[in-house]
Amino acid sequence: MGAGSARDGARIDTPRIMTQTTFCPDWATALLNGFSQVLLQRSPLCGLFCLLAITLADPHQLGGALLGAASGLFTAQRRGYDKSRRQAGLYSYNGILIGLLLSHLMPWTALLPLLIIASSGVTTLITEHWLQRCPRPTCLPAYTAPFVLLGWGVYQLAGVPDAAMPQNLPWYHAIATGMGQIFVLDNPGSGALIVIGLWLCNPRAALFALAGCCAGVAFASAQGAGVSGLHGFNPALAALAFSHKAWQALLALTLAIILEPGFTSLALPGLTAPFVLACWLVKAGTRLTHQAAEDCAPLRNTGQSS
């Protein structure tokens, strides 16, 4: 659904503030950073591999992704949002996902570009509001929550059906496709390109993402369910978000796997909601644990002094 990078798990909360604020960010760099921010990274090279992955899977989706990215970035620029955040791609990645989803579900008509532009602009407004209300690293990041909210709204208003993936894929095919499903791509070659781009940017993050995807596919296989890439992308994102701490990554991907079946009973697709909810639970639980430890510290000190 994480300032310079999301390795610390807080790329939404604490974007790197640049000393220069008088120049307009380079559009190409900002757009590429937006694609890499889907993977919680800030890397134009990684973003370029993501673009290649989308092009390989479906050129029509590439148009939707670029339109969503440009609309989100343009909205942020016209409203005078922070330039360093625009350059980091923080106002583009939700628009990219919306553009990918809509161009995957709907044919290219005169209505589709307008819907992508409007939806991407709304995700930018939500992201800015979130950044203003939650500026501290201890706050809950937005992650891809704006994309999920707008995606659900589109499903309700437009009544588009959810596209089902082929079931019972070979495990290696499901893992590769699962990495591609992060960008709503049903193509194992695209998943491989995404892994390569992520590896070039952050090898540790790439390993954790692959581990999360493998765990999701393995769990679905153990349950006797048909295996597809849809089982892997939420755990992959959850592990990726906490790749700096192994125990948090393990907890997050486990929660994402547990939460995902709950959305099958709803009338709406889960999208990246299991990833977002799992990460919020881990961050909230960690914050409460630290707060409880701080509250107990004076009591322990008092007991020792007495």
Summary of the structure (lengths in Angstrom):
residues: 306
radius of gyration: 19.2
end to end distance: 51.1
largest distance: 76.5
contacts: 1165
relative contact order: 0.13
helix: 69%
strand: 0%
